[in-house]
Amino acid sequence: SSGECANRSYRMPITQGLRSDLLLVDVDGMSDLHIPRGVTHPRRRGWRSDNLPAMRLLLIEDDIPIARELLLRWRDSDRLALHVPTLADADAALAQGSFDIVVLDLGMPDGDGLDWLAAWRRRDPQGAVMVTTARDRVADRVKGLRLGADDYLVKPYAPEELDARIDVLVRRANIARTHAIR
């Protein structure tokens, strides 16, 4: 099966239930998720330019053009992004590694993102989750936030706004983790 990483193609074996034929991956720092070796990034793998660990992001999005655009945007930033096109693939990715934030589309081919979010919150009540969706009714936004989304952004959105909101959520999560350790 073939995958695509930025503008480079490579072969990626199916590993532990992930549907690798559908994954678009920025592979930096994801070796614990069994991503192919040998695909590298100009900077030190998995680290930001200031020598702090890069942000690990799981993108759950079934719209391949949207996912591709976000991955290309994040490719040269301090984000290490893994894209999965189904909720089942998201569960498999989360079982294999940890992420600083999950960016979740609600309208997925194998289930409703809100149902997945509620189930995920029972397993991980503190992980940061950003919902991005075309569902724009106030009732949908309120339901998403009450079921555990840390933020809710309606499509279409400006990518700069998504990036800013992700930064805020990860910063808050890191502050909370730091205070919990003390």
C-alpha positions in Angstrom: 0.0 0.0 0.0 1.2 3.5 -0.7 1.1 6.6 1.5 2.0 10.2 1.0 4.2 12.3 3.2 4.2 16.0 2.1 5.3 15.7 -1.5 7.2 12.4 -1.1 5.8 9.0 -1.7 6.8 5.9 0.2 5.7 2.4 1.0 4.2 1.8 4.4 3.3 -1.7 5.7 0.0 -2.3 7.5 0.8 -2.3 11.2 -1.4 -3.3 14.1 -4.7 -2.6 12.5 -4.0 0.8 11.1 -5.4 1.3 7.6 -2.0 2.6 6.3 -3.2 2.7 2.7 -5.4 5.7 3.8 -3.0 7.5 6.1 -1.4 10.8 5.3 1.5 11.2 7.7 4.1 13.7 8.8 6.3 11.0 10.2 8.7 13.0 12.3 8.9 11.7 15.8 6.3 9.0 15.3 8.6 6.0 15.4 6.7 4.6 18.4 3.7 4.5 16.1 5.6 2.2 13.7 5.8 4.7 10.9 8.5 3.8 8.3 12.1 4.7 9.1 14.2 6.7 6.7 11.7 9.5 6.1 13.3 12.5 7.8 12.8 16.2 8.4 15.4 18.9 8.0 15.3 19.7 11.8 16.1 17.2 14.5 13.4 14.7 14.5 10.7 15.2 17.1 12.2 18.4 18.5 11.5 22.1 18.1 14.1 24.6 17.1 14.5 25.6 20.8 15.2 22.0 21.8 11.9 21.3 23.4 9.8 18.4 22.2 7.6 19.1 19.3 3.8 19.2 19.6 2.3 15.7 18.8 -1.0 16.1 17.0 -3.6 13.5 15.9 -5.8 14.7 13.1 -9.0 12.7 12.7 -10.4 13.9 9.4 -12.1 11.9 6.6 -11.8 14.8 4.0 -8.5 14.0 2.4 -8.0 17.4 0.7 -8.5 19.2 4.1 -6.2 16.7 5.8 -3.5 17.1 3.1 -3.7 20.9 3.4 -3.3 20.9 7.1 -0.4 18.3 7.0 1.4 20.4 4.4 0.9 23.5 6.6 2.2 21.8 9.7 5.1 20.0 7.9 7.6 22.7 8.6 6.3 23.8 11.9 6.8 22.5 15.4 3.9 20.1 15.0 4.3 16.4 14.4 1.0 15.3 12.9 -0.5 11.9 12.3 -3.7 11.8 10.1 -6.3 9.0 10.4 -9.4 9.0 8.2 -11.6 6.9 10.5 -12.5 6.7 14.2 -11.3 3.1 14.3 -7.9 4.2 13.0 -8.0 7.0 15.7 -8.5 4.4 18.4 -5.6 2.3 17.0 -3.3 5.3 16.9 -4.2 6.4 20.4 -3.6 2.9 21.7 0.0 3.0 20.2 1.1 6.5 21.3 0.3 9.7 23.1 -0.6 13.0 21.6 -0.7 16.6 22.9 -3.9 17.3 21.1 -6.6 15.5 19.0 -8.2 17.5 16.2 -11.5 15.8 15.5 -14.0 16.1 12.7 -17.5 15.0 13.7 -18.9 13.6 10.4 -16.8 10.4 10.1 -17.6 7.4 7.8 -17.5 4.9 10.6 -19.5 6.7 13.3 -20.4 10.0 14.8 -17.5 12.0 16.2 -19.6 13.1 19.2 -20.2 9.5 20.2 -16.5 8.8 19.8 -15.6 11.9 21.9 -17.9 10.9 24.7 -16.3 7.4 24.8 -12.8 8.9 24.6 -13.5 11.3 27.5 -14.3 8.3 29.7 -10.9 6.8 28.9 -8.9 10.1 28.9 -10.6 13.0 30.7 -7.7 15.4 30.4 -6.4 15.1 26.9 -6.9 18.2 24.7 -9.6 17.8 22.0 -10.3 20.4 19.3 -13.5 19.7 17.2 -13.6 21.0 13.7 -16.8 20.4 11.8 -19.4 21.8 9.4 -22.1 21.4 12.1 -22.8 25.1 12.9 -25.9 25.1 15.0 -25.6 26.4 18.5 -27.1 23.2 19.9 -24.3 21.2 18.1 -21.6 23.4 19.5 -23.0 23.2 23.0 -23.4 19.5 22.8 -19.8 19.1 21.6 -18.4 21.2 24.4 -20.5 19.4 27.0 -19.4 16.0 25.8 -15.8 17.0 26.3 -14.4 19.1 23.5 -12.0 21.8 24.7 -12.9 23.9 21.7 -15.2 23.8 18.7 -14.4 25.4 15.4 -16.9 25.5 12.5 -15.8 24.9 9.0 -14.9 26.6 6.9 -12.3 28.2 9.1 -9.0 30.1 8.6 -6.1 27.8 9.2 -4.4 30.5 11.2 -7.3 30.5 13.6 -7.1 26.7 14.0 -3.4 26.9 14.7 -3.9 29.6 17.3 -6.6 27.6 19.0 -4.4 24.5 19.0 -1.6 26.5 20.6 -3.8 27.8 23.3 -5.2 24.3 24.2 -1.8 22.7 24.3 -0.4 25.6 26.4 -3.2 25.2 28.9 -2.8 21.4 29.0 1.0 21.8 29.6 0.4 24.3 32.4 -2.2 22.0 34.0 0.3 19.1 33.8 3.1 21.1 35.3 0.9 22.2 38.3 -0.3 18.6 38.7 3.3 17.4 39.0 4.2 19.9 41.8 
